[in-house]
Structure formats: C-alpha cells, structure tokens
Amino acid sequence: MATYVAVAHMNEVTQFVIGGIIKHQMEDYKFLFKVVLVGNAGVGKTCLVRRFTQGLFPPGQGATIGVDFMIKTVEIDNEKIKLQIWDTAGQERFRSITQSYYRSAHALILVYDISCQPTFDCLPDWLREIEEYASSKVLRVLVGNKIDREDREIPTHVGEEFAQRHSMYYLETSAKEAENVEKLFMEIAAELMEKVFQPGRSEGSREWKILCKKFLDIQ
C-alpha cells in the first residue's frame, strides 16, 4: 500500500515528458500530474480544491469564472509529486473554455452535490464530454460532495452503482468538514503513480477492477 504525506514546499523546476507524464529533472518534484475538476455549478469544486490545497473552507464562495488552478506537492512512497489542480466553471457558457483542459488531464474528478438531484442527473452529459475531449487513459473519479448536509437526495449506493457502471472510482466528501478530501487527492496521486510504474495496465484489466472496488470502500 502506498504511503503518503502532504508537503507544503513548492518550487518551479525544469521538466521533461515521459509517456505523457511530466517528470522533473530536479529531485524537488519527480512528477507533475494535472487533475481537473468538472461538474455543475455550485457542487463545491472550488471548496474541495481550497480545502485540500489551503486547508480552508471559503464561506459564500462565488461561482468560478472560466478556469482557475492551484498547486500542492505531496509525497507518495518517498517520491515528491506536484499536483496541478484545475477548477473549472460549471456554467454552460464556459463549456467551450473548460473542454480544452480535458485533453491534457491525467485525472478527472466529476463532482455532484448529494443534496441536489439535478447535479446527479447531469452526470451523463458530463461523461459524454469527458469521452469526447479527454484521453481514453485518463483516471476518472466520481465524487458525491456535501455529505455534511442532512437533506441528502442521492443515496450512497446510487452513486456507487453509477460509478461502477462507468468504470469510475467513487468517494463521498465534505469540503466543509474536510471529510475524505485529503483521501480523495492522495488516492488519485497514488493511483497515478501506479500507472507510471505499471504502464501496461489498462482500465479493463483485472487489476484496474480490483482497484476500483478498493476505492469504492469509503469507510
């Protein structure tokens, strides 16, 4: 099992590309992974990013305009990994802008609000965009956010079943209470590292399915 810790220190270093993964020449950062969050407006994408990168929950967070990103360095099995986390706008008028960020993503996090049924109902539309614009090898994660709310509309098993049907990892989070937020990003980083060292593994493989099942265990 991978061991990991968050690292606050950040530096820009020279980089070069190996098989689509950005590898750094200096030891400060061995790899850089691009993680993109998508989903309807108001599901808490920005709050998830800021909770993980800054340890903050911004009250009254306004809608993202276009695309924003933040950076955090983590350590996976004694390897320093730089995560470039892109927060995209959920409004329809920004779709043409955000779609361009899918292509170079190593991981895509599709977020919905567990207390808002329409955000779940739109998931097939977001998946169609992902399939059209993203790499077929991109790591896909479904996240049900706002589990701190008492007015849940989408049961956990419904989200799990959707994720299983579409070969996605699944996790429920609360940006407000910081529940499972670090686990989300650290598990993604660990899985991306596994892909680097097992380049022959595919989404349809037995190993991938086992990992999907493991990630579905949110307890």
N, C-alpha and C positions, 0 to 999 in steps of 0.2 A: 504494500500500500504506500502511496506517495505521502511524504511528509512535507508540510509547507508552512511558511510564516510570511507575514506581510513585512515589507521593507520600505521605510519612508524615504530613503535616499534616492535621488533621481539625477542622472546626468545624461547629456546627449553624447553619443559616441558614433564612430564610423561603423557602417553596417553593410552587409552584402547578403544576397539572396541565395538560399539553397532550397530547391524544390518548393518555391512559393513561401517558405518560412524565412523571415528576416533574422539572420544570425549576426551577432555583433563581434567585431574583432577584439574589442577590449573585454576584460572579464567582468566589468561592471554590469553588463547586460548581455547574456548569451543569446537570448532570443527575444523578438518582439512579436506579439500577437495582436491582431486587430479584432476587437469584439464590438459588434454593432447591436444596439437595442432597437426593436421595432414594435409597433402596436398602436392601438388607438390613443388619441389624446386623452390625458387625464388618468391613465392607468398606473402612473408612478414610475415611469422610466427614469426621469431625471432624479427623483428621490432615491432610487436604487443606486444610481451612479454616484451621487454625492454621499450617500451613506457609506458606500464601500471605499471611495477614494478620500473622503474628508472626515468621515465619522459624524456627519451632520444629517439632520432631517430638517430641510428648509420648510417652515410653515408658510402656507399660502403661495407655494411655488407656482409661478405662471407657466403658460404653455411655451414649449421650446419653439424658437423661430428658426426654421431650416435645420441645421445640424450643429451640434456642439460636441466637444470631446474633452476627456480628462485622462490623465496617465497615473498609473500606480505600478510600482515594482513589487513583485512577490518572489518568494523563494520556494522552489519545488525540488526536493531531493538534492539540496545544496547547489542548485542551479538558479541564478537570478534571472527572472523573466519580467520583461516590461510589457504591461497590458495597456494598450491604447484603446480606450473605451469610448465609442461613439454613441451619442444620444441623439436620436432623430425625432423630428416633429411627426406627430400622428395625424395632423390635419391633411385633408385631401389636397389642398392647394400646394403643399410642399412635396407631394409624392415624386414628382419628376426630379427633384433635387436629391431626395433621400435614396432613391433607387440606385443612383450611381455609386453609392457607398457599399452596396451589397457585394459587388464583384470581387473586391479585394479582401473581403472579410474572412477570417479564419473561423469565427464563431458568430452565430446569430441568435440573439435572445428575443423570443417572441413573448411579449408580456400582455396579460389581460388582468382585469380587476375582478376578483372573485365575488364582489358585491354588485356587479353591473353586467347583467346578461348580454346586452348588446356588444360589449367588448369581446365576449367569448364567441358570439355569433359571427363576428367579423374575422375570426381566425382563418377560415378557408381562403378568404380574399388575400390575407397577408401571406399565406403559404403559396398561393399562386404567384405572387410577386417574387417570393424567395426562389421558387423553382425556375422562374423566368430569368431573373437577374443575377442570382448568386451561383457560386461554384457548386457543382454536384457533390464535392467533397467537404463542403462547409459543415461544421458542427452545429446542430440545431437544438436549441433548448426552449422548452415551453415553461413559462413562469406564471403562476397564479399569485398575484400580489394583493396586498392589503388584508392579510389574514387576521389582523388585529381587529377588523370590523366585525360587528355582531350580526349585521344584516346580509349574511352570505347568501348568494343566489346560485352559485355553481358549486355543487358538492365536489370534494376532492376526487372521488372515483371517476367523475365525469371528465375532469381534466386529465387524469391518468390514462383513461381509455382513449381520449383524443391523441395524447402523446404517443401511446403505443401503436395506434393505427398509422401514425405518420412517422414512425421510427425516430422519435424525438426523446430527449431526456425530459424529465418533469420535476419541478420543485415548486413548493409554495413558500412565499416570503412575506415579510412585513418590513418595509423600509422604515416605517415609523418606530417599530420596536426593535429594529436591527435583527430580526429573526431570519436565519438562513441566508442573509445577504452575503456575508463573507464566504459561507459554504458554496454559494452559487458560483461566484467568480473564481474561487480557489479550485473547485472541482473542474471548472472549464479549463483553467490553466493546466491542471494536472492531466486532463484528458488530451489536450493539445500536445503536451509533451510526450504522451504515449504515442500519439500519431507520428511525431517526429522520429521516434526510435523504433516504431513498427510501421514503416511506410507502406508495407504490403497489405495492411489490414483495411478492409472495406466495410461500409455501413451494413452490407448484407451478410457479413461473416458471423460465425457463432460467437466470436469474442466480442463483437460490437453489441450483439443482442444481450449478452451477459452483462456488459457494462451498462446498457440501457436499463436493464432490470435492477441493477445495483443502484443506479441514480434515482430510480423511481421510489426507492425506500427513503421517505423524507423524515422518518422518525429518528 
